[in-house]
Amino acid sequence: SARVIGSILEFVFVPADPEAALARLCSASVRIVSLTVTEKGYYRCTDGSLDRTAPLVKQDIDEWGGARGLAQPRTAFGLICTILQRRRSEGLGPLTVLSCDNMPMNGSVCRAVTLDFASAVDPDLAAWMERDVAFPNSMVDRITPATENEHRELLRSEYGIVDDWPVIAEPFLQWVIEDSFSAGRPSWELAMPNDVMLTADVEPYELMKLRLLNSSHSALSYAAMLCDHVFVDDALADPDVFAFLRAYMLEVVKTLGSVHGVDLAEYQRSLLERFSNAYIKDKLARLALDGSQKFMNTLQHALLYYRAQQELVCEVLAKSSWVAPTHKHAKEGTDIVALALAAFMRYAAGTDASGEPLELVDPLTDALRPIAVRAYAGLGRGCEWRRRRPAGTRPGHVRDTPHRRRA
C-alpha cells in the first residue's frame, strides 16, 4: 500500500540553517530529540569513550561558546549539548534524547559519549545532564532501504504517485522502548498497540534484533555479492545463499537467551521471509556499508559470550571426566560465522576472483585492505571464493526458479 504522511509539516536542515534548527529544538514544546546517525556517527574509541581527536569532534570542542554552545554544530552530541545548554540557561528544563541506532544499548552509548563531550566543554552542564536528562535505550525493527529509481518507478506505475523521494518500508514494524523519559512522552503504545512496546528492559529484544537481523544482513551482503548478486531478495532466491544464511542464524541464535513473548525459531523464519520481499528491492551494497563497525556492534559480544561458554564447558569436562558432554554448547561450533567473516575479509581485498574491483565503503578501509590482501595471498592458489555462473547469465542476473525456499 502507499500513503502520504501528513504529520511532517516542516523540515529544517541543520547545516544549512543551524540557528533556525536550534531555535526550534530549544522551544519549550519540544520534549524529545530522537536520532539515527549510524554507528560511526558516535565517534567512539575502542574502549567506548568519545574520540576527542576526531576532526569534527575536536572542532566542536574548540568552538564551544559558553552559554550559547555552538553556532554551527558538526556532530550529533555537539548539537545535543548546545540544545541542552541553551535550555538550561533559559530555564526551560531538560528533554529526552532517544537514540534509535542499531547498537547494543544505544541509549547508554549515546549518553556516555554525550556526557563525555559535555565534560570537555562545560563540567556543570555535564553534571546537570547526568542528573536530569534521560537517554532511554530502544530497538527499532523495520527494513527501510535507501530510495532508488526502482522505488520511484514502482510508486508511479502501481499507484500513480510521482514522488522524488518516497520512503519504502516493509509491512513489519516493531519498536521496543525503555520507559524512561525526562519530560513525558506520547502514548505510542495506545496509538500503535501491535507495534510498540514500552518496557523496563530493552536489552533482550535489542540483542535478538542486532544478532539475528543486523548481523545476518552483514553476513549476507558480502557472501551474496561475491556470488554476483545485487539485490537482497534475488540473493535469497539462490538456494546456496539461502542455505548459508539459514545456517548462520542457527549458529548465532545460540548466543541469545529467551526473549519474552518471542519464539526465536519463528523470528528466524520471519526474517528469511522478510529478506525475500521483492517489493523492497534492498541493495546488498547498502547492507555492506561500514561492515567493520556493524560486525563489532552485532557480533563482538556474541562471540565473546560463546567463547566463554565453550571454555567453561571444556574446563568442567577436563576436571570431571565422568561428566557427559550434554551442555548445549559442548559440541557446537561457529564455522558458518567464520565463513561470513572470511567473506567480509575476501571482499575487503578489493577485487573479485576475475580481478574486477569491489568497492568497500568502510571507515577502516585503509587498514583492512592490506590485511585482507596479505591474508588472501597467504592462502595460495586453489583457495578462491568462486562459484561459476550458468552460461548466458551476468552479474546480478536472476535465474528463474521453480519456487522460493522457505525456512
N, C-alpha and C positions, 0 to 999 in steps of 0.2 A: 504494500500500500504506500501511498505518497500523501503527505500533508504539509501545509505551510505552517511553520511555527510562528505564532503571533505574539509570543511573550517576550521576544527580544526586540526592544523598542529602539535601542541606540547602541552604537559601537564606538568606543574611543580607543585609538591605537596609542599606547603609552609612548613609544619612541618618537612618534610624530607630534604629540601634544601632551607632554608629561604633566604640565600644570593643570590642564583640564581633567586629566585622569585622576590626579591626586586630589583635586577639589571634590570630585565625585566620591572617591573612596574614603575621604575624611568626613563625609556627611554623617550626621547623627543617625540617619535612617539605615545606614549600611551596618550590618551586624556580622556578616560572614564574608570572608575573602577566600575563594577556592582557587586552586592552582593545579595545573598539569604541565610540568616543564621537562619531563623525562629524567632519567637517572643522571645524565651528565649535567643537567641544569642545577644540581646541588653542589657541585664543585667540592667533592669530599676527598680527603686523603685516604690512604688505605686503612687507617685506624678509625675512620668515620668522622674525623674532625674537619672543619672548614679549611680548605686550601687557600690560605690568605695570600699566597704567591701567585695565584691565577690572575692574569692581567685584568679582567673585568672586576674581580673581587677587590684587588688592590686599588683599582681606580675608584671604586665606590667608597672604600675606606678613606682614601686620601682626600676625596672631595666632600666628605661629610660636613654639613654646615650647621651644626649645633641644633637649636630648637626647630629649625625648618627641615632638617635632614638633608636629602639630596634633591637638587633641582632636576637632574636627569638620571634616574636610577638605571643601572645596566644589568643588575642581577635581580632575581626574584626576591631574595631576602633584603637587598638594598631597598627595593620598593616597599616591602612589608614593614621594615623598620622605619622608613620615612612616614608611612601612613600612621603607624603607632606612635611615633614621636610627636607628630602634629596633633593627633587626637589627645594625647596625654597633655600637651602644652595648652590645648584649648578646653580641657576638662570634659571631653566627650566620652571618656571611658574606653575600655578595651573592646575588641571584637574577636571572633573566632577565625583561625587560619586553618582551612580544611584542604589538606593535600589529597589529591586523587591519583597520584602517580603509582606506577607498578613497581613498588619497592616493599620489602618486608618492613612492617611498622612505619609506614610512610609519614604519619603524623609525628612520630617520635624523632624520625630522621630530620624532618623539616624543623621541628622545634630545636634540635641540637645545633644545626648549622645556623639557624636564625639567631639563636641566643649567642652563639659564638661570634657572629657578625656584630650584634648589638654590644657585646662586651668589648669589642675592639674599638667602637666609636663612642659609646656612652654607657658606662657601667650602671648608672642609675636607671637608664632605660631598660637595660638587661634585667635588673632586679625587679622592676615593675612588671615586665613581660613574664618573667619566671613565676611570679605570684598570681597574675591576673589574666593572662592570655592563654586560651585553650588551643591545643593542636591535636584534635582527635584523629585517630587512625581510621582509615576507610579502605574498602575494597570495591572496585568498580569492575564489573564483568560484562562487557559488550564489545563485540568486534566492530570497529569502525575504521575502514580503510581510508587511505588518502584519496581525495577526489581525483578521478581520471576522466579522460574523454569518453571512455566506455560508459561511465555512470551518467554523464550529461546526455549522451545519446539514448541510453535506456530510459531516462526520465522523459525525454522529448517524444520518443517513439511509442512508449507504452502508456504514458499519462498525459501527453500533450502539454507538458510544462517545460518552458525554457528557463533554465536557471544556470548562471555561470558558475555557481559554486554550491551545488547541492551537497548535503551531508548524507552519506549512505551508511546505514547501520543494520545489523541483523535484528530479527524479532526478539531474540533473547535479551533479557536485562536483569541484572542482579546488582544491588547496591547495598553493601553492609557498612554501617557507620557506628563508630564508638559514640555513645550518647554522653558527650562531654562538651558543652558549649558555654562560652563566656557571657553571651547576651541573648539567650533564647535561640530558637530555631523554628523553621516551618514544620508542620506536621506531615512530613513526607510519607510516613507510614500510613496515613489516612488517605492521602492523595493517590498513592501507588501501593496498595496493600500487598499485592502479589510480587512486587519487585524490590521493595525497600525493607531492610531490617535494621532496627536500632538495637544495639547490644552493648554489654559492658566489656566484651572480649571479642575483638575482630580477628585476632591472630589465626585461629584455626581456618577460617574462611579465606583469609589472605594467603596463607601458605598453600592451601588447596589450589587456589587460582594461579598463584605465581609458579608453582612447581608443575602443575598439570597443563594449564593453558599457556602461560607465557614461556616457560622453558621448552614446551613442546613446539611452540611457534618457532623459536630459535633453532631447535634441533631440526625441525622440518625444513627450514629455509635453506640451509647450506647443503644438506643431503639432496634435496629436490633440485636445487639449481645445478648441482654437479651432475644430475641426471637430465639436464637440459629443460627443466620445467620453468614456467614463468609465473603462472597463477596458482594459488593455493588449491582451489577446487580441482584444477586439472591434475595437480600432483596427487591429490587424494584418490583420483580415479585410476592411478597407476598402482597395480596390486603390490609391487615391490615397495613403493614408498608407504602405502597404507600399512603393510605388514610391519615395516620398520617403526612407524610412528606408534602403532598399537603396542608393539613390544617395548618401546621407550617408555610409554605411560605405565605399563605394568611394572617396570623397574622403579620408576620414580615414585609411584604411589606407595611403595614400601616405606618411604621416609615420612609418611603422614600418619598422624593419629586419627581417631574418629572425629567426625565433624557433625555436630548436632543437626539433625534434620536432613542430612545429605547421604545418599547412597553413592559411595565413591565409584563403584563399578558402573552405575548408571550415569554418573557425571562424565566418566571417560567415554562412554558410548555416545553421550550427547555432544561431547567435544568433537569427536570424529565426524558426526553428522553436521555440526555447525561449520566445521572447516570445509566441508564438501558443498556448502551453499554456493551454487553457481551464480546467483544474483549479486553476491557481494563482490566478486572479481577482485579479491585481495591479492596484491602482488607479493611474491616471495621476497623481492628486493626490499620492500618496506619492512618485513619481519627481520631481515638480515642487518638492518641498521644497528650500529653500536653493540655488536654481539658481545664484546668483552665486558661491557657494563651490564648487559642483560643477564648473561650467564652468571656473573658474580652475584647479582641480586636474586636470581631464581634458583641457582643450583649449589652455590658455595656452601651454605649452611646445611643443605640437604645431604651433600656428600660427606661433610664432616660428621654429621649425625650418624650416617650409615657406617662410616669407618669406625666410629667409636663403638657402635653396636657390634660390629664384627670383631673388634679387638676384645671386647668384653666376653663374647661367646668363646673366642679362642682361648682366652685366659681361664675361663671356667672349665673348658674341656681339658686343657692341659693340666690343671690341678686336680681334676676329678675324672679319672679315666672310666669310672663306672657310669658317668652321666651320658645318656644317649643324646646325640645332636638333633634334638627336636625343636630347638628355638627357631622362631620364624626366620631369623637371619642366618642360620647355621650353614646352609648350603646354597646361598644366593650370591649373585654377583652383579656387576654393573657393566657388562660387556656392551650393551646397547648404548648406555650413556657414554661410555668411552668411544664408541663408534661415532656418536653425534659430535663429541668434542674433536675427534680426529677429522671429521668432515669440515668443521669450523677452521681448523688449522690448515687443512688442504686448500680450502677456499682462500684463506689468508695468504697463501703463497703467491696469488696474483694471476695465475694462468691455469687454464683447464688442461686436460690430457692432450688436446690438439694444439696447445700453445696460444689459444685465444685468451684475451685479457679478462680477468674477473675483477670487478670494482668492489673494493672493500671500503665502506664508509664507517669509520670507527675512530674514536679519539686516540686509540693506541695503534693505529695502522703502522706508523713508522717503527714502533717497537716490535709489533707482531710479525711483520712481513719477513725480516731477515731470519727470525727464529723459525718461522714456518718453512722458508726456503731451505734452511740448513737441515731441518728435520726431514723434509721430503727427499732431499738429496741423499741423506744417510740411509734411506730405505733401499736404495739400489733399484735396478731395473726389474720390472715384473710386479712391483708393488704399487700399481697405479689404480686410482679410483676411476674406473671406466665401466660404462655399460653401453653396449652397442645399440644404436638407434636402428629401428627397422628401415629397410630400404625405402626411399621415397619420402621420408619424413625429415623435418628440420627442427632445430632447437625451438622449444615452445609449442611444437605441433602436438595436438592431442589425437591419439588413435581412438577410433570408435570402439567402445567396449560394450559387451552384451549386457552388463549390469554393473551397478556400483556396489562394491563390497561394503558391508556394514560390520560394526563391532558385534 
